[in-house]
């Protein structure tokens, strides 16, 4: 019998091969997956390292911004780049580490805004330097606003006139009244009260934590020697190193005077000409005045730096382009004056802020009928003894008379009562001279309301004589003797000496003569002519009002003071914040 022969099934061989192949595939898959996990872990570790690096560079870049903030808030002690010889602020630096041994560095660049002196454009780039290459670079840009930053600081109630501009914050220990448009007061106001509007917010004065600048009559600097000045200065005053020009007493500046350094005046400072400039040296105030700052003819005046005035600021009504760049700290009041065109220097001061106005072709002054007027100090030239003439152009609104029995046009009177010129409730004119009792008189004609009319009254031949629009308007007896120089009262325009006798309306071209004019002379003046003989006071009241700009500049107004050997830094900027931070 044949022996049986057994062979492996091909199916069995295939099953084992498939199994082996599956095992190999599984091993391969596990290997690949494991390798993928390892690679992914490496990538994640690398990404984590990059994220950490960028986070660290972000923090470093923010630190660079804060570095710039600190040095711009306190610029007195840092090295400076001078731009056009007048600006000094930290412009930044390169390759700065927070730790001296660190490879983490940052570059900072700073540029001041061309128009807003309280804003700086800051850029900071942070990076890690490895083998000369920069890794993880982060670049941040931002605008740094120094705020609050004081442009004007006053200690009493303050009024900003119609043509004034303040860019920066204002602090006053009283009430701030702004007669200017809203955009002209571009900053926050720290005051008891704001009457008017501003671009910024209003806060209590105590909310500003800033001390009055340490600048007094004893101010000194070891780096800046003194030079003594007196009388009236003219020309250019400059030296190297910059000096403190000191006057013990009153001082005047003639037209075109330039001072580079500091001007320190213990008395009054009077600017008598246009085109003057005071430019502070670095860390010095521009100006200190222990008395009053009197800007009598001060167009094109520029004071660059911190100006501190213990007294009042008096400014001519037609002064234009007066600029304080830095900051103005004022202990007294701001008043505006109107000139005397007679040549006698009897300047009038605007009291309680009457308004300059234009009516048709006339530049005039407007009184509210409540409490504002113009005051001219007593002077012998304004006193009359036997004869006198007073006149003015007036326009009274139709609502004026019901609340006022008398409206004072012009007066010079105390208890002696030199002369007082009124309109009356019925539209007549009333002129009184001498002390009570006296014989009253009124005009025979009445003046029209709400239109311009020329009014005149005089003492002539022992009688009061009236004119309306150049024509005679009656007369009345006068049995008094004018007191002359014994009357030391001021001349007031827009009111009488008595209370509740203020003028409500427009006034123009007020004149006082120390003689009685003839009829033809009065008619000539009412027709637009001019008579100069005997003219002792002439107030055209043309305005347009002083034009003053005060710009906060924390760099120029930051000073160093030495008090009893102690070094003190002062800046008008009490804080700062970043706005518009962006990653580049």
C-alpha positions as CSV (number, residue, x, y, z in Angstrom):
1,X,0.0,0.0,0.0
2,X,1.4,3.2,-1.0
3,X,2.5,5.5,1.8
4,X,0.3,8.7,2.2
5,X,2.1,12.0,1.6
6,X,0.9,15.1,3.7
7,X,1.5,18.7,2.5
8,X,0.9,22.1,4.2
9,X,-2.1,23.9,3.1
10,X,-1.4,27.0,1.1
11,X,-4.2,28.6,3.1
12,X,-2.4,27.9,6.3
13,X,0.8,29.5,5.0
14,X,-1.0,32.5,3.9
15,X,-2.7,33.0,7.3
16,X,0.6,33.0,9.1
17,X,2.1,35.4,6.6
18,X,-0.7,37.7,7.0
19,X,-0.4,37.6,10.7
20,X,3.3,38.3,10.6
21,X,2.6,41.1,8.2
22,X,0.0,42.6,10.5
23,X,2.4,42.4,13.4
24,X,5.0,44.2,11.4
25,X,2.5,46.8,10.3
26,X,1.4,47.4,13.9
27,X,5.0,47.7,15.0
28,X,5.5,50.2,12.2
29,X,2.4,52.1,13.1
30,X,3.4,52.2,16.7
31,X,6.8,53.4,15.7
32,X,5.4,56.1,13.5
33,X,2.9,57.3,16.0
34,X,5.6,57.3,18.7
35,X,7.9,59.3,16.4
36,X,5.0,61.7,15.7
37,X,4.4,62.2,19.4
38,X,8.0,62.9,19.9
39,X,8.2,65.3,17.0
40,X,5.0,67.0,18.1
41,X,6.4,67.3,21.6
42,X,9.5,68.9,20.2
43,X,7.3,71.4,18.2
44,X,5.2,72.1,21.2
45,X,8.2,72.7,23.3
46,X,9.6,75.0,20.6
47,X,6.3,76.8,20.4
48,X,6.2,77.1,24.1
49,X,9.7,78.5,24.2
50,X,8.7,81.0,21.5
51,X,5.6,82.0,23.4
52,X,7.6,82.5,26.5
53,X,10.2,84.5,24.7
54,X,7.5,86.8,23.1
55,X,5.8,87.2,26.5
56,X,9.1,88.2,28.0
57,X,9.8,90.6,25.1
58,X,6.3,92.1,25.4
59,X,6.9,92.8,29.1
60,X,10.3,94.2,28.3
61,X,8.8,96.5,25.6
62,X,6.2,97.7,28.1
63,X,9.0,98.4,30.5
64,X,10.7,100.5,27.9
65,X,7.5,102.6,27.5
66,X,7.5,103.1,31.3
67,X,11.1,104.1,31.1
68,X,10.3,106.8,28.7
69,X,7.3,107.9,30.8
70,X,9.4,108.4,33.9
71,X,12.1,110.4,32.1
72,X,9.6,112.6,30.3
73,X,7.8,113.3,33.5
74,X,11.0,114.3,35.1
75,X,13.3,115.8,32.4
76,X,15.5,117.9,34.6
77,X,18.2,115.4,35.3
78,X,18.5,113.5,32.0
79,X,20.9,114.0,29.2
80,X,19.1,115.9,26.4
81,X,19.1,116.3,22.7
82,X,18.7,120.0,21.8
83,X,16.5,120.6,18.9
84,X,16.7,124.1,17.3
85,X,18.5,125.1,20.5
86,X,15.3,125.4,22.5
87,X,13.9,122.0,23.3
88,X,15.3,119.5,25.7
89,X,13.8,116.1,26.4
90,X,14.9,112.5,26.4
91,X,14.8,111.2,22.8
92,X,15.5,107.6,23.8
93,X,18.5,105.2,23.5
94,X,19.5,101.9,22.1
95,X,20.5,98.4,23.4
96,X,19.4,99.1,27.0
97,X,19.1,96.1,29.4
98,X,17.0,95.9,32.5
99,X,19.9,93.8,34.0
100,X,23.4,94.7,33.0
101,X,24.4,91.0,32.3
102,X,21.2,90.2,30.3
103,X,20.9,89.5,26.6
104,X,17.4,90.9,26.6
105,X,17.6,94.5,25.3
106,X,15.3,97.3,24.2
107,X,15.5,100.4,22.0
108,X,13.4,103.5,22.7
109,X,12.8,106.5,20.5
110,X,10.8,109.6,21.5
111,X,9.5,112.5,19.4
112,X,7.3,115.3,20.6
113,X,4.1,116.2,18.9
114,X,4.5,119.1,16.6
115,X,1.5,121.0,18.0
116,X,0.5,119.4,21.3
117,X,3.5,120.0,23.6
118,X,2.1,117.6,26.2
119,X,2.1,114.6,23.8
120,X,5.1,112.5,22.9
121,X,5.2,109.7,20.3
122,X,7.1,106.8,21.8
123,X,8.3,103.6,20.1
124,X,10.0,100.7,21.9
125,X,11.5,97.5,20.4
126,X,12.5,94.6,22.7
127,X,14.6,91.6,21.6
128,X,17.0,88.9,22.7
129,X,20.4,89.2,21.2
130,X,22.1,85.8,20.5
131,X,25.3,85.6,18.4
132,X,24.5,89.1,17.0
133,X,21.0,88.1,15.9
134,X,17.8,89.5,17.3
135,X,15.3,86.9,18.4
136,X,11.6,87.3,19.5
137,X,11.5,91.0,18.5
138,X,8.5,92.9,19.8
139,X,7.8,96.5,18.8
140,X,5.2,98.7,20.6
141,X,4.3,102.3,19.6
142,X,2.2,104.6,21.8
143,X,1.3,108.2,22.4
144,X,2.3,109.4,25.9
145,X,0.1,112.2,27.2
146,X,1.4,114.2,30.2
147,X,-1.8,114.8,32.1
148,X,-2.7,116.7,34.2
149,X,-0.4,119.4,32.9
150,X,-0.9,122.9,34.0
151,X,-0.9,125.8,31.5
152,X,-2.4,128.4,33.8
153,X,-2.6,128.5,37.6
154,X,-4.2,131.4,39.5
155,X,-5.0,131.9,43.1
156,X,-8.1,134.1,42.7
157,X,-11.2,134.3,40.6
158,X,-10.1,134.4,37.0
159,X,-11.7,135.5,33.7
160,X,-10.4,134.4,30.3
161,X,-11.2,137.1,27.8
162,X,-12.9,136.4,24.4
163,X,-9.7,136.1,22.4
164,X,-7.7,134.0,24.8
165,X,-6.5,130.5,24.1
166,X,-5.4,128.0,26.7
167,X,-4.0,124.6,25.6
168,X,-3.4,122.5,28.7
169,X,-5.1,122.3,32.1
170,X,-6.1,125.2,34.3
171,X,-6.2,125.4,38.0
172,X,-7.6,128.3,40.1
173,X,-8.4,128.5,43.8
174,X,-11.5,130.4,42.9
175,X,-14.0,130.6,40.0
176,X,-12.9,130.4,36.4
177,X,-15.0,132.3,34.0
178,X,-14.3,131.7,30.3
179,X,-15.7,134.2,27.8
180,X,-13.9,132.4,25.0
181,X,-15.3,129.6,22.7
182,X,-15.2,126.1,24.0
183,X,-12.3,125.0,21.8
184,X,-10.2,127.9,23.2
185,X,-10.0,126.2,26.6
186,X,-8.5,122.9,25.6
187,X,-7.9,121.0,28.8
188,X,-9.4,120.1,32.2
189,X,-10.3,122.7,34.7
190,X,-9.5,122.4,38.4
191,X,-11.6,125.1,40.1
192,X,-14.3,125.9,42.6
193,X,-16.6,126.6,39.7
194,X,-16.4,126.9,35.9
195,X,-18.6,129.5,34.2
196,X,-18.4,128.8,30.5
197,X,-17.3,125.7,28.7
198,X,-14.1,123.8,28.1
199,X,-13.0,120.8,26.0
200,X,-12.1,118.8,29.1
201,X,-13.7,118.0,32.4
202,X,-14.2,120.1,35.5
203,X,-12.8,119.0,38.9
204,X,-12.4,120.4,42.3
205,X,-9.1,122.4,42.7
206,X,-8.0,120.0,45.5
207,X,-8.1,117.1,43.1
208,X,-4.8,118.2,41.6
209,X,-1.9,117.1,43.7
210,X,0.6,119.7,42.6
211,X,2.4,122.3,44.7
212,X,3.0,125.9,43.7
213,X,6.3,126.2,42.0
214,X,9.3,127.0,44.4
215,X,10.2,130.2,42.6
216,X,10.5,133.4,44.7
217,X,12.6,136.5,44.9
218,X,15.4,134.5,46.5
219,X,15.5,131.9,43.7
220,X,19.1,130.9,42.8
221,X,21.0,128.3,40.9
222,X,24.7,127.4,41.4
223,X,25.0,126.8,37.7
224,X,23.7,130.2,36.7
225,X,25.3,133.4,38.0
226,X,23.5,136.6,38.7
227,X,23.7,139.9,36.7
228,X,22.1,143.1,38.1
229,X,19.9,145.1,35.8
230,X,17.9,148.3,36.4
231,X,15.8,150.9,34.7
232,X,14.7,150.0,31.1
233,X,16.3,147.2,29.2
234,X,16.8,147.1,25.5
235,X,18.7,144.9,23.1
236,X,19.8,141.2,23.7
237,X,21.0,139.7,27.0
238,X,22.7,136.4,26.7
239,X,25.8,134.6,28.0
240,X,27.3,131.2,28.4
241,X,26.6,129.9,31.0
242,X,23.1,131.4,31.0
243,X,22.5,134.0,33.7
244,X,19.8,135.2,36.0
245,X,19.2,138.9,35.3
246,X,17.9,140.3,38.6
247,X,16.3,143.7,39.3
248,X,15.6,144.8,42.9
249,X,12.6,147.0,42.3
250,X,10.7,147.9,39.2
251,X,11.9,147.2,35.6
252,X,10.8,148.0,32.1
253,X,11.4,146.3,28.8
254,X,11.7,148.4,25.6
255,X,10.7,147.2,22.2
256,X,12.6,144.2,20.8
257,X,14.3,143.2,24.1
258,X,15.5,139.6,24.2
259,X,16.6,137.8,27.4
260,X,18.1,134.3,27.3
261,X,18.3,132.8,30.8
262,X,16.0,134.1,33.5
263,X,14.6,137.5,34.4
264,X,13.9,138.0,38.1
265,X,12.2,141.3,39.2
266,X,11.2,141.9,42.8
267,X,8.9,144.8,41.9
268,X,6.7,145.5,38.9
269,X,7.7,144.5,35.3
270,X,6.4,146.8,32.6
271,X,6.6,145.8,28.9
272,X,6.5,149.1,27.0
273,X,7.3,147.9,23.5
274,X,6.4,145.1,21.1
275,X,8.6,142.2,19.9
276,X,10.1,141.3,23.3
277,X,11.0,137.8,24.2
278,X,12.2,135.9,27.3
279,X,13.7,132.4,26.7
280,X,14.4,130.2,29.7
281,X,17.6,128.3,30.0
282,X,17.3,124.6,30.8
283,X,16.0,124.0,34.3
284,X,15.5,127.7,34.9
285,X,12.2,129.6,35.1
286,X,11.8,132.2,32.3
287,X,10.4,134.9,34.6
288,X,9.6,135.8,38.2
289,X,7.8,139.0,39.1
290,X,7.3,139.9,42.7
291,X,4.8,142.7,41.9
292,X,2.6,143.1,38.8
293,X,3.2,142.2,35.2
294,X,2.1,145.2,33.1
295,X,1.8,144.6,29.4
296,X,1.1,148.1,28.2
297,X,2.3,147.8,24.6
298,X,3.2,144.1,24.4
299,X,2.2,142.8,20.9
300,X,4.4,139.9,19.7
301,X,5.6,139.2,23.3
302,X,6.9,135.7,23.8
303,X,7.8,134.1,27.2
304,X,9.1,130.6,26.8
305,X,9.4,128.7,30.0
306,X,7.8,128.9,33.4
307,X,6.5,132.4,34.4
308,X,5.6,133.1,38.0
309,X,3.9,136.4,38.9
310,X,3.0,137.1,42.5
311,X,0.8,140.1,41.7
312,X,-1.6,140.9,38.9
313,X,-1.4,140.6,35.1
314,X,-2.6,143.8,33.4
315,X,-2.7,143.7,29.6
316,X,-3.5,146.2,26.9
317,X,-6.8,145.7,25.1
318,X,-5.2,145.8,21.6
319,X,-2.2,143.6,22.5
320,X,-1.9,140.8,20.0
321,X,0.2,137.6,19.7
322,X,1.1,137.4,23.4
323,X,2.4,133.9,24.0
324,X,3.3,132.1,27.2
325,X,4.9,128.7,26.2
326,X,5.4,126.6,29.3
327,X,3.2,127.7,32.0
328,X,1.9,130.9,33.8
329,X,1.4,130.9,37.6
330,X,-0.4,134.0,38.7
331,X,-1.0,135.1,42.3
332,X,-3.3,138.0,41.4
333,X,-6.0,138.9,39.0
334,X,-6.1,139.3,35.2
335,X,-7.3,142.7,34.0
336,X,-7.5,144.3,30.6
337,X,-7.0,148.0,29.9
338,X,-8.1,150.4,27.3
339,X,-5.8,153.3,26.2
340,X,-6.3,157.0,26.5
341,X,-6.0,158.5,23.0
342,X,-5.6,162.1,24.4
343,X,-2.0,161.4,25.1
344,X,-2.3,162.0,28.8
345,X,-1.9,158.3,29.7
346,X,-5.2,158.0,31.6
347,X,-5.6,154.3,30.9
348,X,-8.9,152.7,31.8
349,X,-9.2,149.2,33.4
350,X,-12.1,146.9,32.5
351,X,-13.9,146.0,35.7
352,X,-16.1,142.9,36.0
353,X,-15.4,142.1,32.3
354,X,-17.5,144.2,29.9
355,X,-17.4,142.8,26.4
356,X,-15.8,144.1,23.3
357,X,-18.3,144.1,20.4
358,X,-18.8,145.1,16.8
359,X,-21.9,146.9,15.7
360,X,-22.0,147.7,12.0
361,X,-18.8,149.5,11.3
362,X,-18.1,150.4,15.0
363,X,-15.8,148.6,17.4
364,X,-17.4,149.3,20.8
365,X,-17.7,148.1,24.3
366,X,-20.9,146.6,25.7
367,X,-22.0,147.0,29.3
368,X,-24.5,144.5,30.9
369,X,-26.3,147.1,33.1
370,X,-25.5,145.0,36.2
371,X,-21.9,145.5,37.5
372,X,-19.4,146.0,34.7
373,X,-17.7,149.3,33.9
374,X,-14.4,150.9,33.0
375,X,-12.3,152.6,35.7
376,X,-9.7,155.3,35.1
377,X,-7.5,156.2,38.2
378,X,-7.6,159.7,39.5
379,X,-5.2,162.1,37.9
380,X,-5.1,165.9,38.1
381,X,-5.6,166.2,34.4
382,X,-9.1,164.8,34.7
383,X,-10.2,167.4,37.3
384,X,-12.0,170.5,36.2
385,X,-12.6,173.7,38.1
386,X,-14.9,176.1,36.2
387,X,-15.9,174.6,32.9
388,X,-15.9,171.1,31.4
389,X,-17.3,169.1,28.5
390,X,-18.2,165.4,28.5
391,X,-19.5,163.4,25.5
392,X,-19.9,159.9,24.1
393,X,-21.6,157.8,21.5
394,X,-24.2,155.5,23.0
395,X,-26.7,152.9,21.9
396,X,-29.2,151.8,24.5
397,X,-31.4,148.7,23.9
398,X,-35.1,149.0,24.2
399,X,-35.2,146.9,27.3
400,X,-32.8,149.1,29.2
401,X,-34.9,151.8,30.8
402,X,-37.6,149.9,32.7
403,X,-35.2,148.6,35.3
404,X,-33.1,151.7,35.6
405,X,-34.2,155.3,36.5
406,X,-30.7,156.4,35.8
407,X,-27.9,154.9,33.6
408,X,-24.5,156.3,34.2
409,X,-22.5,157.2,31.0
410,X,-19.5,158.8,32.7
411,X,-18.8,160.1,36.2
412,X,-16.0,161.4,38.4
413,X,-17.4,161.8,41.8
414,X,-17.0,161.0,45.4
415,X,-18.6,163.0,48.2
416,X,-17.4,166.2,46.4
417,X,-19.2,165.1,43.2
418,X,-17.2,166.6,40.4
419,X,-19.5,165.6,37.5
420,X,-21.9,162.8,36.6
421,X,-23.5,162.2,33.2
422,X,-26.6,160.0,32.9
423,X,-29.5,159.0,30.7
424,X,-32.8,159.1,32.5
425,X,-35.8,156.7,32.4
426,X,-37.7,159.1,30.1
427,X,-34.9,159.3,27.6
428,X,-33.6,162.7,28.7
429,X,-30.0,163.4,29.6
430,X,-29.0,164.5,33.1
431,X,-25.8,166.2,34.1
432,X,-24.9,167.0,37.7
433,X,-21.9,168.9,39.1
434,X,-20.7,169.7,42.5
435,X,-21.8,168.4,45.9
436,X,-25.4,168.1,47.2
437,X,-27.5,170.1,47.4
438,X,-27.3,171.4,43.8
439,X,-29.7,172.6,41.2
440,X,-30.5,169.6,38.9
441,X,-30.9,169.9,35.1
442,X,-32.0,167.7,32.3
443,X,-32.0,168.0,28.5
444,X,-35.0,169.3,26.7
445,X,-34.8,166.5,24.1
446,X,-34.8,162.8,24.6
447,X,-32.5,160.3,23.0
448,X,-33.8,157.5,20.8
449,X,-33.5,153.9,21.9
450,X,-31.7,151.1,20.0
451,X,-29.8,153.4,17.7
452,X,-26.6,155.2,17.8
453,X,-26.7,158.8,19.2
454,X,-24.0,161.3,20.1
455,X,-24.7,162.9,23.5
456,X,-22.9,165.8,25.1
457,X,-23.1,167.9,28.3
458,X,-21.0,170.8,29.6
459,X,-20.7,173.5,32.1
460,X,-20.6,176.8,30.2
461,X,-21.2,180.3,31.5
462,X,-22.6,179.0,34.8
463,X,-25.1,176.7,33.2
464,X,-25.5,173.1,32.1
465,X,-25.7,172.9,28.3
466,X,-26.8,169.7,26.4
467,X,-26.4,168.5,22.8
468,X,-27.9,165.5,21.1
469,X,-26.4,164.4,17.7
470,X,-24.5,167.7,17.6
471,X,-27.6,169.9,18.0
472,X,-28.5,172.0,21.1
473,X,-30.9,170.2,23.4
474,X,-31.6,172.7,26.2
475,X,-29.8,174.0,29.2
476,X,-30.3,174.3,32.9
477,X,-29.0,176.4,35.8
478,X,-25.8,175.4,37.6
479,X,-25.2,177.1,40.9
480,X,-22.2,175.0,42.1
481,X,-18.4,175.3,41.9
482,X,-16.6,172.3,40.6
483,X,-14.2,170.9,43.3
484,X,-11.3,170.5,41.0
485,X,-8.3,168.5,42.3
486,X,-9.9,168.0,45.7
487,X,-12.0,165.2,44.1
488,X,-9.7,162.2,44.1
489,X,-12.3,159.7,42.8
490,X,-11.6,157.8,39.7
491,X,-13.4,158.4,36.4
492,X,-15.8,155.6,35.6
493,X,-17.4,154.8,32.2
494,X,-20.6,152.8,32.1
495,X,-21.8,153.6,35.5
496,X,-22.3,156.4,38.1
497,X,-20.7,156.4,41.5
498,X,-24.0,155.4,43.1
499,X,-25.1,151.8,43.2
500,X,-27.7,150.5,40.7
501,X,-26.8,153.2,38.1
502,X,-25.0,151.0,35.5
503,X,-25.4,151.5,31.8
504,X,-27.0,148.8,29.7
505,X,-26.0,149.0,26.1
506,X,-23.1,150.0,23.8
507,X,-20.7,152.9,24.3
508,X,-18.1,154.3,22.0
509,X,-15.6,157.3,21.8
510,X,-15.9,158.8,25.3
511,X,-14.2,162.2,25.8
512,X,-13.6,164.7,28.5
513,X,-12.5,168.4,27.9
514,X,-11.3,170.8,30.5
515,X,-13.2,173.6,28.8
516,X,-16.6,174.4,27.4
517,X,-16.7,173.6,23.7
518,X,-18.5,175.8,21.2
519,X,-21.6,174.7,19.4
520,X,-19.8,174.3,16.1
521,X,-17.1,172.2,17.8
522,X,-19.7,169.8,19.2
523,X,-21.4,169.6,15.8
524,X,-18.1,168.8,14.2
525,X,-17.3,166.0,16.6
526,X,-20.8,164.5,16.2
527,X,-20.2,164.5,12.4
528,X,-16.9,162.5,12.8
529,X,-14.5,165.4,13.3
530,X,-11.9,165.9,16.0
531,X,-11.2,168.7,18.4
532,X,-8.0,168.3,20.4
533,X,-7.8,171.6,22.4
534,X,-8.5,171.0,26.0
535,X,-8.9,167.2,25.5
536,X,-7.8,165.5,28.8
537,X,-9.3,162.1,28.3
538,X,-10.3,160.2,25.1
539,X,-11.3,156.5,25.2
540,X,-12.1,155.2,21.8
541,X,-13.1,151.8,23.2
542,X,-12.2,150.1,20.0
543,X,-11.0,146.7,21.4
544,X,-10.7,144.2,19.8
545,X,-9.5,142.7,23.0
546,X,-6.2,141.2,23.9
547,X,-5.0,138.1,22.1
548,X,-3.2,135.8,24.5
549,X,-2.2,132.2,24.0
550,X,-1.0,130.0,26.9
551,X,0.5,126.6,26.0
552,X,1.4,124.0,28.5
553,X,4.9,122.7,27.8
554,X,6.2,120.4,30.6
555,X,9.7,120.3,29.3
556,X,10.2,124.1,29.1
557,X,8.4,124.7,32.4
558,X,10.2,122.0,34.4
559,X,12.7,123.7,36.8
560,X,15.3,123.0,39.4
561,X,15.2,125.1,42.6
562,X,17.6,125.3,45.5
563,X,16.1,126.2,48.8
564,X,18.5,126.5,51.7
565,X,20.9,124.2,49.9
566,X,18.2,121.6,49.2
567,X,17.6,120.6,45.6
568,X,14.0,120.6,44.4
569,X,12.5,119.5,41.1
570,X,9.2,121.0,39.9
571,X,7.2,120.2,36.8
572,X,3.7,121.4,35.7
573,X,2.9,117.7,34.8
574,X,1.3,115.8,37.7
575,X,0.7,112.6,35.8
576,X,0.8,110.8,32.5
577,X,-0.9,108.0,30.6
578,X,-0.4,106.0,27.4
579,X,-3.0,106.0,24.7
580,X,-3.2,104.0,21.4
581,X,-0.6,101.3,22.3
582,X,-0.1,99.2,19.1
583,X,2.1,96.2,18.2
584,X,4.0,96.8,15.0
